[in-house]
Amino acid sequence: MALNRALRHWLLALNVTLGVFLAGALAAPLLAAGGWPAAAKALYTAYHFTCHQWAFRSFFFFGQQPVYTQQSLIDQGIDPFGFTGNPNLGWKMAFCERDLAIYVGLLLVGLVYARARTLQPSSFVLYGVLILPMAVDGFTQLFGWRESTWELRVLTGLLFGLASAWLVLPRLDASFGRPSLASQYAPDAACERLSPLSPRG
């Protein structure tokens, strides 16, 4: 019985988890700026298991500007990979710009789907088209052919998050045995059995 209740509310649990996860990444710079360095460091350490946290690919709060290039940090004698922040430049989120966009996209579709469970899953072909921009942006950056911008990382990450949730959430609903729309909105409806036709005389 408890398992059935949990399965019925799996989407709520997923949305809450995503919301808490996003809030934790924002709490790290808030705690750092508020004078709680130990708590902030604990969050940065925990989130490091999910993201590289490179400073030149992360958003900063409470500083001079929201983003910094790798070269601008190097010019100031700052490690662009491990730097978490300071009172002058601000404090970064606990994950990178692309990850932020991905999780926001997942949560947005989760919230929309919670109110409109009639959404049909996307096809795998459409999913491939929607995630292709992130693949191109990410791999060309990984191979050192170019350096992406924060705008591209956010846009492609958001597309990936939206597409992934659109592909997966309706299919999860079906796999958890959610009642069909007919039984949900017309539980008392039933087809009347037709009597067999009498033979013609």
N, C-alpha and C positions, 0 to 999 in steps of 0.2 A: 504493500500500500504506500509506504513512504517512497519507494522507488518510483511508483506511478506519479505521485505528486511532484517529485523532483523532475521527472521527464516532462510533465505538463508545464513547468515553470523554467525550463532550461534557458529560454531566450532572456527572461528577466535576469537570471543568474549571469548569463554571458554579458549582457549590457552593463550590469552593475560592476562586474569584474573589469571590463574595459574602462568604465568611468573611473574606477578607483586607480587603475593602472596609469591612466593619463594624469589624474590628480597627483599621484605620487611623483611623477616626473616633474611636474610644476612645483611641487612642495620643496624639492631640493634647492632650487635657487631662492625660494621664499625663506627657507630656514637659514640658508647661508647669509642672506642679506639681513635677516632678523637677529643675527648673533647667536645662532645655534649650529656651530660648525660640526660638532660631533654627529648630530642627527642628520645634517646634510651629507656628510661624508658617508654615513651608513647607507643612505639612499643611493648616492652615486655608485657606491660599491655594489649594491644589490642590482641596480639597473645595468651595470657594466656586463653582467651575464647575458643581457639581451641586446646590447648595442655597443659599438666601438667607442661612442661618445667623443669623437674627435671635435675639438673646439671650433675648427674652421668649417665644420658642417653642422653646427648646432646653433640654436637661437639663444641669445643672451638677454637677461632682464636686469633692470636697475643699473645700467651702465651707459656708456657713451653712445652705443649703437646696438642694434639687435643681432647683427652678423659681422664676422671678421674673416678676412681672407687668410690663407695660410701664410702668405708672405708678410702681411701686416703684423701678425703675431710674432713671426721670426724677427722682424725688424725691431721689435720691442724686447727681444731677448726672452721670449716666452715659448715654451714647448707647445706647438699647435695640436699635439695629439693628446697629451695628458692634462692640459690646463683646464681647471674647473671654473676659475673666475677670481676676481678680486674686487674691492670696493670701487675701483676706478673704471674697469672695463665691464663690470657686471658679473653675473653668474649664469652659467648655461643650464639649460634643461638637462634632465638626466638621460635623454636619448636624442638622437640626431633629428634633423629636419625631415628627412624622408620617413623615418619611423613614426614621427609625430603625425605626419599626413596619413600614413597607412592606418594607424590606430583610430584616427578621427574618422576616416572613411568607413572602417568596419563598424564603428559605433553609430555613425549616421544611418547606415543601412539597417542596422539592428533596431534602432529607434523607429524608423519608418516601417519596418516589417512588423514590429510589435503592434502597430496600429492598422496595418493593412496586410493581413496574413494571406490575402489572395494573390500576392505577387508570385509569379512563376519564375523558376530559376533560369538564369541565362544559359545559353548553349556554350559548349566548350570552345567552339570556333569564335564566338563573340568574346568570350573570356580571353582567349589568346590575343585577339586584336587589342583589347583594352589594356592588357599588361605588357604588350610589346614596347611601348614607349619607355617604361621603367627598365626593361631588359636592355634596350639600346643605350639609354642614358647611363645605367649602372655599369655595364660591361665596357663601354668605351672609356669610362672613367677609370675602371679597375685596371685596364690594360695600359693606362697612361697616355692614351691618345688625345685626351682633352680633360679639362676640369669642368664639371657641371656647375651650375649656379643654384642658389637656394630656391629660386623660382621654379626651375625645372625639377629639382628634387621634391619640392612640395607638390607640384602638379602631377608628376608621374607616380609619386607615392600615394596620392589621394585616389588616382585612377585605379591603382592596384588594390587599395583597400576596398573601394566601392565595388569593383568587379569581383573580388574574392568573396565578399559577403553576399553579393547577389547570386553567385554560383552556389555557395555552400548552404546558406541559411534555409532556403526552401527545401533543399534536399535533406537537411537534418530534421526538419519538421516531419517530413514524410517517413524518415527512418525511425523516428520516435513514435510513430503510429498515431499522429494527430488525426482526429476525426475529420472526415471529408466535409466539404462545405455544405453538402445537402443535409447531412445528419446534424451539423452544428446549427444551421439556421432554420431548419424545419424538422426538429427531432420527432415530432408526432406524425410527420407525413409518411404515408405508406402507399404502396401501389395496390390498387384493388385488383384482386384476382378476377380475371375474365372467365365467364362460364364458356365451356366449349360450344361451338356452333352446332345447332341441331341439323341433322341431315335434311336436305330438301326433299319434299315428297313429289 
